[in-house]
Amino acid sequence: MNKILFAGWLVMVSFAGYAQKVKPALNLIKGNTYYLSTVAHSVVKQTINGQLNSIDMTIEGKMSFKVLNIDSLYYMEVNYTKVGMKMQLPNGNVAFNSDSKDSTNVMAKIMAGITNKPFTATLTKSGRIRSIENAENMITSMIDGFKEVPPEKKEQLKAQLSQSFGSGALKSNLEMGMSVLPETVVAKNDKWTIKNDLLGAMNAKMVSVYQLIDVTPKSFVIHGTATIETDNTAGYKTVGSLPMKYNLKGTMVSDVVVDKTTGWISTSAVKQNIDGTVDIKDSPQVPGGVTFPMSVISETSTTDH
């Protein structure tokens, strides 16, 4: 009888531990600086007039997040501390990064120009990005440093860079990587849904379902699956110098390890697979316009150092 009671007690204790509720959340310290280093490799394929065009691209970046103040939100000073890009193109390979001393490389100068130009981000304790401010000042400061660029070209360059580094684009990029924590307490194997509106060269909606896979002494282990679909009701956007509209959809799978003490992402691995078509509107550069298929396969890894 005692053995039966003891076995029953073990089962109840095990079940209680299994169903124990936890609340993964940011628990950062004012004055401290936290980091995210990312490597994103993507392959973009486009078939235009029967000709396959493939671009193999790797983007590396490191960002710092200094906690300026805390109330119910986190107010953070954010900096790009390093940015680099490598591209394998049909006509050759190119590479540039923010550490380059080559004053003739415009892209390297642009990347150097956005580093150590702080903007501010406001985050909830569940990692949602409430706002991004001063990002446009970062772009303006950088472009104004190009004395050799005529004013009309500067405005065009500012518009192009805003699609990748403006407030809306930065908010979207940070949300894709950081908005993984639940709003409420959860138990192991519980799921929660997060919806994001992504802004940039193309607007899209992302619906993610995350699941708490494991709880270790030091970490929360989270798995996520998401669907991504561009906003087909949006009008054309000027990308480069061409009015374009994207009609794409696909999936994203992520595996994230979150530090149990700080709630900050320790590591993450994300895979995306999207495809569809791109419309270029009738214009002097492309008379009659054109529609062509495009696919993007990417893998992104992130660490906290």
N, C-alpha and C positions, 0 to 999 in steps of 0.2 A: 504493500500500500504506500509506504513512504517513497519507494522508487517511482511509483505512478504519479504521486503528488509532485515530486521533484521534477519529473519530466514535464508535467503540465505547467509548472512554474517557469521552466526554461522556455517553453513554447510561448507563454504569455510575455515574458521579458523580451524574447526575440522579436515578437510581433510589435511590441511597444516601441522597440528601437527602430524597427523597419518603418513604422508609420510616424515617427517623430517629425514634427513640423520644424522647419528652419526658415529663416528670412535672409536670403542672400541680398546684400545691399552695400552701397558704398559707405565706407567708414574711414574717410580720409582725414588728415591732420593739417590744420591751417599752417601755412608756411612751407610745407613739404612739397617737393616736386616729384611727379610720377611720369613715367615714360611709356611710349608705345613705338616699337620699331616694326615696320611692315615691309615685306617683299611680296609683290604681286606680279605673277607671270601670266600673260594672256596671249592667246592666238586669235586674231581677227581675220576672218575670211570673207571676201566679197567677190561676187562674179558680175562683172560689168561688160556688156556686149560680148558675152561668151568667154571672157578672159578672167581667169581666177587670179585674184590679188590677195596674197597672204602676208600678214604683218605679225611678226613675233616680237612681243614687247615685254620688258621687265622694268618695273618701277620700284625703286627702293626709297623709303623715307623714314625719318625718325622725328617724333614730336614730343615736346615736353609740356606738361600740365602742372602749373604751380597754383596751389590753393591760396587764393587771396583772402577769401572770407567764407564763412559758413553760417547759415541760419537754417531754414528748412531746405535751402538749396546750396549748391557749391558754386562759388564764383571763381573762375580759373583764368589765369593768363596762359595762353597757348602759343607755342612757337614751333615752326618747322626748324629743326636744328640741322637737318641734312636731307637733301633730295637728289635723286639720280635716276637716269633712264637709259635703257639700252634698247635699240630697235634693229631687228633684222628685216630689211626691206628687199624687194626684188632687185633693186639696183645697187645694193650694198648695205653695209651695217653702219650705224651711227651710235655714239654714246656721249652723254654729257652729264655732269653732276655739279652740285653747288660748290664743291671744293676746287673746281677747275680754275686755273689761273689764266686760261686762254681768253683774252679780252676780245678776240674776234668771233668767238662762238656765242651767238645771240641766245641760244637756248640755255647754255651754261650760265650766261649772265642773268637770265630770267630766274633760273633756279637759285642762283646765289642771292638774287634780289628778294626772294620771298623768305629766305632763312633769316632767323633772328629778327623778324618783324612781328611783334606780338599782336594778337587779337584776343578777345575775351569770349569765353564760353560759360554759359550757365547750365548746370546739370542738376537733375533731381537725384535723390538718393538711390533710385533704381536705374540710373544711368541714362535717362532720357535727356536729350538736348533741348532745353527750353529756348535758348537763343544763342546766336553768334553775332558779335559786334566788332566793328573796326576792321573787318576783313578787307573792305573796299579801300580803306586807308593804306593797308599793306600793299595792295596792287598799285594804287596811285603813286605812293612813295617810290616803288620800284620802277615804274614806267617813267616817271619824271626824271629819273637818273640817267636815262638814255638821251643824252644831249644830241646825238647824231640823228635821232628819229624825228621826222617832221610831225607837227601837232596833229594833223588829220590821221596819220598812221598810229599815233599814240592812242587816240580814242578808239580806233579799231582794235588795237592790241589789248586795251583795257577791257573791251567788251568780250573778246575771246577768252582772256584769262579769267574773267568773272564767271564764265561757265564752268571752270574747274576749281577756282579759288575764291569765288564770291561767297557771301554769307549763306545763301541757300544751298550751294553745292557743298560747302564745308559741313554744314549741318547734316546734309544727307549722308556724306561720306562717314562722318563720325557716328551717326546713328546706326549705319549698317554694321559697324564694327563693335560699338559699345552698348547698344540698347539690347541687352540680352537678359537682364535680370527681371524677376517677377515683381509685380506690384504688391503681392500679398504673400503670406506664409505658404510654404509648399512642403510636401513630403517627397521622399524618393519615389521616382517614376511619375510624379505629377507633371502636367503640361500646362502651358499658358501661351496666349497668342499676343503678338505685338504687330501693329500695323504702322507702316511708315510711308510717307509721301516723299519720293526722291526727286530732287530738282537738280538741273544742270543742263548740259547740252540736250539731254532728253529727259522729259518728266515721266516718272513711273510710279507705280504703287507696288509695295512689297508687303506680303502677309507672311509672318513667320510663326511657326509653332515650335516652342522650345520645351525640352523635357529635362528634369533633374535626374541624370543617370546614376550619379554616385555622390556620396559625401565622405570625404576622407578627413583625417585629422587636420590637414592644412588647406584643403581645396573643396570647391563645389565643381562637379563635372557636369557640363550641360551639352546636350545635343540639340541641333536645330535643323528644321527643314523649312524652306520658304518658296513661295511662288512670286515671280516678278513679271509685271506686264506694263508696257508703256501706255501712257495716256493717249489713246488714239483720237480723243476729242480735241486735243491741243492743236494749235495751229503750227505753221512752219516756224522754225527757229533758224537764225543765221548762224551757221557753223563754218568757221573760216570766212569765206565770202559768199557761201551758197545757202539759199533757203532750203532747209531739210526737215523731214519728219520721219521719225522712227516708228515702226510697227513691229515690236519685238516682245517675246515672252519666253520665260524659262524658269529654271529652278536654282536654288542655292542650298547647299548642305554645309553645316558648320559644326565643329567640335571645339568647345571652349572650356578652358580650365580657369576658374576664378579663385583668387586668393581668399581664403575664408576670413582672414582678419580685416583686410582693407576693402574687399569687394572689387578690387581692380583686376583686370584681365591679366593672367599670368602668361597664357599661350592661347592661340586660336588657330584653327586651320579651316579655311573656307574654300569650297569649290562651287563655281557658277557655270551654268550652261544655258545660254540664251540664243535664240535665232529668230528670224523673221525677214522683213524687208525694210528698205530705206527708200523714201521718196525724195528726189531732188526736184524742186519746183522749176517750171519754165522760167528761164532767165537768159540774159544775153550770154552768160558763160555756158549755159546748157540749154540751147534752144529746144523747146518741146518738152523739156524735163526728162527724167528717167527714173525707173524703179528697178532696184536690184536686190537680190538676196544677200543677207549677211548673217554670220554666226560668230559668237564670242564664247570661247572656253577659257576659263581662268582659274588659277589657284593662288590663294593668298595666305601667307603665314604671318602671324604677329606674336611678338614677345614683349615683355615688360622692361627690357633693358636695351 
